[in-house]
Amino acid sequence: MKYIIFVLILILLSSFVQASEDCGLTNLSSCLPEKAFYYIFSQITSPIQFLSDLTFSLLNANVAVEGLKPVWQIIVYALSLIYGLFLVIAGFQFIISGHSPELRLRAKEWLKNTIYMIVVVNASFFIYLLCIELSSAFSTALLSLIDRSFFGVQIDSFSNIATSFLFSFLYLLILLLTLIILGLRYLIVAAGVLIFPLAIVLVTIPLTRQWGKGILNFIFVFVFLPIPFSIILLIASYFINVPPFENLTMFVAMLGYLLANLFTIYLIKIGGFDVFSASKNIVMATVAVKSKLDSANAKNNQSTHRRFQ
């Protein structure tokens, strides 16, 4: 009975052992613990590998906005209703300009911006789609230069397994943060095709020009986000061939993702600050105009009251 149990144990343990020159019946005492640790590590890190593959897919993904084209057409049709208003304003400025070169120059500038707005708004879907295609092409080309094993979870040596276990949890958190950022990027880029024509109209209006520019900056930061992300990962992948880091592939990959996330957050902060600053300026300008109108109304009321007296 003891011999049967011993044989069964050998059969079970042999599942960890692959037939190769380095592992056999003559070195089971050193080979089995190593294979067992590799097997346990692969089971523990399988979620990390899944998240890493999903991150790679999102970096390569081409955001599909073709399904939103009917909604874009409705928005452009609604915006076309104000084209006539903009042209009327330009014509009115020409009428009241008289012999003033400054007013005529301002009217010509308004008319020119209106014509540019009409052209760009009607072509905004194709311009936006072209930007997405360019971003996807550049990021795919950069990612193709990275060895696919860089995105895998592996142990470089049996002696490095303790370090790999230590980094696994941190790597998992960083990958989750990366997935949140890339998922948010996908949604914002998809919705950006609907916001893009509105931002162009805001850029045309002097009062909301800064706000429109801030929205455009915010959208296109996310459109072209995979390019700097891929560049940072490409640079990080070259470090695994440097002797101090050649046995720390997971650490280098984790550091690359972390730096890419921090840089992305910095870009998002800049874009968001532009929108916030523009909104603040618009509110302040509106308050200033309101205060001037209130002051003018108060003066008119005082002068009217004095006349009646």
Stockholm file with secondary structure:
# STOCKHOLM 1.0

chainA/1-309         MKYIIFVLILILLSSFVQASEDCGLTNLSSCLPEKAFYYIFSQITSPIQFLSDLTFSLLNANVAVEGLKPVWQIIVYALSLIYGLFLVIAGFQFIISGHSPELRLRAKEWLKNTIYMIVVVNASFFIYLLCIELSSAFSTALLSLIDRSFFGVQIDSFSNIATSFLFSFLYLLILLLTLIILGLRYLIVAAGVLIFPLAIVLVTIPLTRQWGKGILNFIFVFVFLPIPFSIILLIASYFINVPPFENLTMFVAMLGYLLANLFTIYLIKIGGFDVFSASKNIVMATVAVKSKLDSANAKNNQSTHRRFQ
#=GR chainA/1-309 SS CHHHHHHHHHHHHGGGCCSSSSCSGGGHHHHHHHHHHHHHHHHHSHHHHHHHHHHHHHHHCCCCCGGGHHHHHHHHHHHHTTHHHHHHHHHHHHHHHTTCHHHHHHHHHHHHHHHHHHHHHHTHHHHHHHHHHHHHHHHHHHHHTSCGGGGSCCCSCGGGHHHHHHHHHHHHHHHHHHHHHHHHHHHHHHHHHHHHHHHHHHHHSGGGHHHHHHHHHHHHHHHTTHHHHHHHHHHHHHGGGSGGGTTCHHHHHHHHHHHHHHHHHHHHHHHHHHHHHHHHHHHHHHHHHHHHHHHHHHHHHHHHHHHHC
#=GC SS_cons         CHHHHHHHHHHHHGGGCCSSSSCSGGGHHHHHHHHHHHHHHHHHSHHHHHHHHHHHHHHHCCCCCGGGHHHHHHHHHHHHTTHHHHHHHHHHHHHHHTTCHHHHHHHHHHHHHHHHHHHHHHTHHHHHHHHHHHHHHHHHHHHHTSCGGGGSCCCSCGGGHHHHHHHHHHHHHHHHHHHHHHHHHHHHHHHHHHHHHHHHHHHHSGGGHHHHHHHHHHHHHHHTTHHHHHHHHHHHHHGGGSGGGTTCHHHHHHHHHHHHHHHHHHHHHHHHHHHHHHHHHHHHHHHHHHHHHHHHHHHHHHHHHHHHC
//
